[in-house]
Amino acid sequence: MAKDSNCSSASSTPVHLQTAPCVPTLSGVSLDCSSGSALAVWSGSGGPDQYYVSAVDSQGGVLSCNNTQTLSCTVWGLHCGRTYTFSVTAAQGQCTSSASNTLQSQTAPCPAQAIQTTIDCHNSTAIVSWTPGVGAVSHSALLQSSDGHTYICNSTTSSCSVTNLPCGQIYSVKVAALGQSCSSVNSTGSPVSTAPCAPQNVSASVNCSSNSATVLWQSSQGATYYFVTATSSNGQTTNCTSTSTSCSLPPLVCGQNYTITVMAKDSNCTSASSTPVHLQTGSCRPENLTAQVLCANQTVALDWSDAPGALQYMVTVSGDQGLLQNFSATASALSVSLPCGQSYIVIVQGQNQHCISQRSAPVLFRAGPCVPSGLVVVQTSCDSAGAVLSWTSSAGADVYVVNGWNRDGHTLSVLTSLSNISLPKLYCSQEYNLTVSASNQQCNSTPSLPAVLQTGPCSAAAVSAVLDCVSGLAVMSWQPSNGTALYTASLLDSSGSSHSCVGVGSQCNISGLTCGKNYSASVSVLSNQCNLTTTLPNSLQTAPCVPVNISVTSVCANNSAVVVWNQSQGAISYYVYAVSSNGNVSCQSTSPSCILTHLTCGSTYSARVVAMGNSCSSAPSPPVVISSVPCQPTNVSVNVQCANGTAVLSWAPQTGVVQYLATALSYTSGPFYCQTNRTTCTLQGLQCNTVYNFTVQTSNGACDSSYSSTVTGGGVPCPPASFRVVPSVLIGQSQLLRAYWSPVNCPDSSYLLDVSGSIQGDSQSLFEITSYWINRTYFETPVPCSSTYSASVRAQNSGGTSTPSTMVTGTSVPCPPLSVTFTGSNFSAVVSWNSSLFATAYHVYQNSSHGWIQLCNTSQLFCSVTNVSSSSIMVTASNSAGEGAGTMDVYVLSARRKRDLSEIEMGEWSSPWPQFTVEATSDTLRLEWARVEGAEFYSLLIQEQSSSSEPITLTVRGEVSVISKLKPATTYCISISARSFYSPGNYSEPQCVQTKALR
């Protein structure tokens, strides 16, 4: 009210002021162990708009809830094993109370992890271990057997044990973590089993003939299989396993007393042994039987090892001519007389009061052979220098030994299995005495009566023939004998043609041999008694003849070449090799043709043929030239010109090529060809809306290469040559864009407009607008205000889609200015506003009976007006795209007192920088500062530190501001300025703070 000395005015229009809400009192927190939630209850006053409950765990994690209706709220998603600190704050409008008192609550412990149970098979103890659950005070382990019994152990550590568990049971294992007020859910471990029970009523029986045993018993609880052990009196053991209640032991050691036990087993444990039973095996069979023939008196001495358990022995001897004799002995040796010349088999068996043992291993022996008789010697032909000796066969003889000697001391000993033998290696011109003895494995007979032999004259010895493959010269050599005067060496081929040389020493040379021939080599000697010829057993082969008439046929299909030539005499195989600068190839063949494969494309080879013999090779044939298949083109590219229906193909050059063939083929037209000897070619007559497959092939005149890799191209239309975007009318706060383009010269084409951009400079607020495919050459689409955009258009037909046209960029009209403030009276006032992104000018209008009248046009953020009502004000922003929608939401402040204006001149008021504090969450910043004397409002600049976007400008009335919709884990820099409506203050130095990360 206004007053003077007499009167008071009427009250002004009331203005409401809301104070900050009172701090609530947190009275209790109720924890629900099963759901992991907590109910917070508090008391408060003053009717705030909203309460916020915060629960901070011991690891810094934050959970929250809010409520506007009641004084309680449930916080969900509490983690197990953590202590949470709860507090509550109240919010009213832009103000938030301080946090209430705090209460702590402990959640249920986390379940135990990594449950492991081990069984001590010997004392039936189960040891359960685990990784303790977070927040657990102790743990309880429960084992339940397959017969329903339950066993429990508790521990404050990470393990506990249960003793004296019954045998043969399967136990399930569970562990629960126990907290101060809650328990975790049970953690389940793998089932475990105690050791099986020991088998009962064990019995055993033995088969005397085989010394094998069968063991029987009753089944044991918990057993999956059984293990039987038989231990002999000397400590040897034999085992068998079985899944049933019987088991067959393998043959036991003879002559032993066995102790037999049975154990039951499962996958982890073994039971105690059963009560032992005893078993006696039969007598052992005799071993190590030997028979030693005593040749002098025709007897055999038998001997063997003592058989355990045997009281006496039975000996059986049988001969190959029907003799059968039986002997008995109480000792392990026996001597028997037997006829000469026969083979015998002897066996021995041991015997006791229970069994007769198995037969010993039979031993085969032979008596000594009889003495040979009827020895006859006959001299062979003169040139053999030997004789043939024969005699009557002796019974029992395996081989015969012929012994001979002469007066010069030369002796011979020849072994034969026949009753005659040829003696070719006697010394020539010598007299020999010869005898024969019969022999087998045991004995030699005495020698027969001797026979006398006179040998013939000596012949050439150590005859050899060596061929020099290069010169074709044969060197004949021999070892001359005493008394021999003249030697003749000869080479004879299959046609009867011969070559010879004469020598008086030890060699001579033969020349003029024909290639590819096999020669028989011999050396003859002439003496007074005989004319003896020595012939080599192996023929002498000359080198094969050089291959002739070489021809080559290229096989284009697989890039190979067939080389053909005439058969070379004396050749058994051929080797063909071809040499080029790109590598060498070769092949081998036993016929007069060969295929050279894997030729390198585009190469020229020089090929030769070599004939191969057993020991010599021919000289290489004259060379022939091979041209391989040209290489297929590489790096093929195509440029289709839609406008004139042509396609220009290009490729990398290849060596050895005389011509290139380019082909274009589609499903509806073609093919189209062009030939050239260059590396580019133009195909004409292509259709605009057709896709073609392009290939290139090379040719060297004889062969064509394979086709190059297919390159796909087609009559894809070109993008429109001209394209423009015109900003148009407003649609609400958005602006309509009109796009125009020129038609493409390609039938049946349609068009697609693409517009994309960002809204108000925010890299996270993007838009993308795409038209449908249309046949006309224009399209309209709205874009948000204060946005940057990029637009392009594409053309399409059945041949494909063109590349985008030239990109057109632009900026839409500014959005309406915010925070418009009318300060003053209807007579004189200042209109101010926040900046609008991309605005270059601002316009203030008055609504009158004649429509909207512009009051001012400025690039500043304020304007002075007179005689204007705040209810008729509208502010707009404009740029090169036009003028945006207007703001009619005006905030009205009363005029300043005149003395204030006198104290602070407009443009000269300088405010101090407010000192502010910041509280950050993941998406909001709460700023608070002390009031600055004389400030009517405050301006904030908020800039993302790592972004180049425009800063956010906010106008705040009061000393608290909450900035929302921010990015988590992002640093923002904030400056503040205290301002009046007549003079702006300076901004403070930026203070940077980071929002919290999401959890």
Secondary structure, DSSP 8 states (H G I E B T S, - for coil): --B-SS-B----------------EEEEEEEETTTTEEEEEEE--S--SEEEEEEEETTS-EEEEEESSSSEEEE----TT-EEEEEEEEEETTEE------EEEE------EEEEEEEETTTTEEEEEEE--TT-SEEEEEEEETTS-EEEEEESSSEEEE-S--TT-EEEEEEEEE-SS-B---EEEEEEE------EEEEEEEETTTTEEEEEEE--TT-SEEEEEEE-TTS-EEEEEESSSEEEE----TT-EEEEEEEEE-SS-B------EEEE---------EEEEETTTTEEEEE----TT-SEEEEEEEETTS-EEEEEESSSEEEEE--TT-EEEEEEEEE-SS-B------EEEE------EEEEEEE--GGG--EEEEEE--TT-SEEEEEEEETTS-EEEEEESSSEEEETT--TT-EEEEEEEEE-SS-B------EEEE------EEEEEEE-TTT--EEEEEE--TT---EEEEEE-TTS-EEEEEESSSEEEE----TT-EEEEEEEEE-SS-EEEEE-SS-EE-------S-EEEEETTTTEEEEE----TT-SEEEEEEEETTEEEEEEESSSEEEE-S--TT-EEEEEEEEE-SS-B------EEEE-------S-EEEEETTTTEEEEE----TT-SEEEEEEE-SSS--EEEEESSSEEEEE---TT-EEEEEEEEE-SS-B------EEEE------S-EEEEEEEEETTEEEEEEEE---SSTT-EEEEEEEEEETT-TT-EEEEE---BSSSEEEEEE-TTEEEEEEEEEEETTEE------EEEE------SSEEEEE-SSEEEEE----TT--EEEEEEEETTEEEEEEEESSSEEEEES--GGGEEEEEEETTEE---B--EEEE----HHHHHHS-TTT-------EEEEE-SS-EEEEE---TT-SEEEEEEEETT--S--EEEEESSSEEEE-S--TT-EEEEEEEEE-SS--------EEEE-----
